[in-house]
């Protein structure tokens, strides 16, 4: 099990919380971006720099992540690709993407993009504050606990 972070737009506080969880649970954490992103110096963290072509970091994550890895991203098209592979995904606000909600999220995102492209500026999302950070921390803890239990059961049957 690994934690993958789509690091290009991941808030610093989310990186820090995830690094603490990674250290506490001894789970490797991989930051993937097309440039070096600062993160706390911990022994089980690695920075993977993808080339700067469009979606190179996303493609790298999709190609290398496997169940029961956990991916953290705010990129909804990337989340869709991962959910289609049955890889658990959460965003930096604590939303867990699933087969039940990812298509609606992707449709909403595409509609907002179309409105923006024709000059209609939709409302911006809320600021990233303490509540969003707490929601993320709670979702991260829940998902890591769930995946750790899945992994333990899988090893029991091996």
C-alpha positions in Angstrom: 0.0 0.0 0.0 1.2 3.5 -0.9 -0.1 7.0 -0.8 0.1 8.9 -4.0 -0.3 12.7 -4.1 -1.0 14.6 -7.3 1.3 17.3 -5.9 1.0 20.2 -8.5 -1.9 21.9 -6.7 -2.0 20.1 -3.3 -2.1 22.6 -0.4 1.0 22.6 1.9 -1.2 21.7 5.0 -2.5 18.6 3.2 1.0 17.5 2.3 2.0 17.9 6.0 -1.0 16.0 7.4 -0.4 13.2 4.9 3.3 13.0 5.7 2.4 12.6 9.4 0.0 9.8 8.6 2.5 8.2 6.4 5.1 8.3 9.1 2.7 7.1 11.8 1.6 4.1 9.7 4.9 3.4 7.9 3.2 3.8 4.5 5.3 5.0 1.6 4.2 8.3 0.1 4.9 9.5 -3.4 4.6 13.1 -4.6 4.1 13.3 -8.3 4.3 16.6 -10.2 6.1 18.1 -13.2 8.3 20.2 -10.9 9.8 19.8 -7.5 7.3 20.4 -4.7 8.4 21.0 -1.1 7.3 18.4 1.5 8.4 17.6 5.0 11.6 15.5 5.1 10.5 12.0 6.1 12.2 8.8 5.3 9.4 7.1 3.4 8.6 10.0 1.0 9.7 10.3 -2.6 9.3 13.0 -5.1 8.7 11.9 -8.7 9.1 14.5 -11.3 7.2 13.8 -14.5 8.0 15.5 -17.7 6.2 18.7 -18.4 3.9 17.4 -21.1 0.2 17.8 -20.4 -1.1 15.2 -18.0 2.3 13.5 -17.6 2.0 13.4 -13.8 -1.6 12.2 -14.0 -0.6 9.5 -16.5 2.3 8.4 -14.2 -0.1 8.0 -11.2 -2.7 6.1 -13.3 0.0 3.8 -14.7 1.7 3.0 -11.3 -1.0 3.2 -8.6 -2.7 -0.1 -7.8 -5.3 -1.3 -5.2 -5.1 -0.8 -2.2 -3.0 2.4 -2.8 -4.7 5.7 -1.9 -4.5 8.7 -4.3 -5.0 12.3 -3.2 -6.0 14.7 -6.0 -8.3 17.6 -6.7 -8.2 16.8 -10.4 -11.6 15.3 -11.2 -10.7 13.7 -14.6 -7.7 12.0 -12.9 -10.0 10.8 -10.1 -12.4 9.4 -12.7 -9.5 7.4 -14.3 -8.4 6.0 -11.0 -11.9 5.2 -9.8 -12.4 3.3 -13.0 -9.4 1.2 -12.0 -11.0 0.7 -8.5 -8.2 2.8 -6.8 -9.4 4.8 -3.8 -9.3 8.5 -4.3 -9.9 11.5 -2.0 -9.6 15.2 -2.6 -7.9 17.8 -0.4 -11.3 18.7 1.1 -12.1 15.2 2.3 -14.4 14.1 -0.6 -14.1 10.4 -1.2 -14.6 9.7 -4.9 -16.5 6.5 -5.7 -18.3 4.9 -8.7 -21.5 6.4 -7.3 -20.4 10.1 -7.3 -17.5 10.5 -9.8 -19.7 10.8 -12.9 -21.8 13.6 -11.4 -18.6 15.4 -10.2 -17.1 15.1 -13.7 -20.3 16.4 -15.3 -20.4 19.4 -13.0 -16.7 20.1 -13.6 -17.2 19.9 -17.4 -20.3 22.2 -17.2 -18.3 24.8 -15.1 -15.5 24.6 -17.6 -17.9 25.2 -20.6 -19.5 28.2 -18.8 -16.1 29.6 -18.1 -15.0 29.2 -21.7 -18.0 31.1 -23.0 -17.4 33.9 -20.6 -19.8 33.1 -17.8 -17.8 33.0 -14.6 -19.3 30.5 -12.1 -19.0 31.1 -8.4 -15.6 30.2 -7.0 -15.3 27.4 -4.5 -15.0 28.2 -0.9 -11.6 29.2 0.5 -9.5 26.3 1.9 -9.8 26.8 5.7 -9.7 24.9 9.0 -13.0 23.1 8.3 -11.8 21.8 4.9 -8.5 20.7 6.4 -10.3 18.9 9.2 -12.6 17.2 6.7 -9.5 16.1 4.8 -7.8 14.8 7.9 -10.9 12.8 8.9 -11.3 11.3 5.4 -7.6 10.4 5.2 -7.8 8.7 8.5 -11.0 6.8 7.6 -9.6 5.7 4.2 -6.2 4.6 5.5 -7.9 2.6 8.3 -10.2 0.9 5.8 -7.4 0.1 3.4 -5.1 -1.1 6.2 -7.9 -3.5 7.3 -8.4 -4.7 3.7 -4.7 -5.3 3.4 -4.6 -7.2 6.7 -7.5 -9.4 5.6 -5.8 -10.0 2.2 -2.6 -11.1 4.0 -4.6 -13.4 6.3 -5.9 -15.3 3.2 -2.5 -15.6 1.6 
